[in-house]
Amino acid sequence: MKSSAKKYVLTGLMMALVFVLTFTLKIPVPYTAGYIHLGDSMIYLSVLVLGPVYGAFASGIGSMLSDILGGYMQYALPTLIIKSIMALCMGL
């Protein structure tokens, strides 16, 4: 398998793992109407595996999809920006 194809497959896999751990394992926080999740652990792992650019892409999109499908549509764009920047900073 080519290196670029492997990178794309791993990016998709990490995006899915960020989504699944953010979407399924939620601990509600009543004061903020938000939730605590394990998706951030996969964000850090994706940056370690993929590097800063692809890791930031996978982190942002996976977290944003979780917000969209979880009923937090108003937070989707801020989540995309914040999680991508968080992953990019960690990667650099």
Steps between C-alpha positions, in 0.01 A plus 500: 500500500630845415595729782239762407222242483604368839491855640145553366378171643651576841347849490155354436550242774606763753209722398264210566661422837475863610135500398413172672668581831351849503151391398450183703666556837347824630488623857256795514603823673181670623643849551624542144247280316801324349673172571835344584628231262798281414536641148784728604718199570457394137576855387840481667561152365406606147754782512769261619420251223423736210693816573366852555316567172321170442447458874337843523274416206391167648447654844296795380275307264443210741406733785280714274310195373436396859348839576284494187364149556475544878264795486753775574489662155564848640842384621609324179702783344666614825585136575658457157718806552590437865581129467702556181704775664542288812636211293718727288657658810564160649656377176729798460 
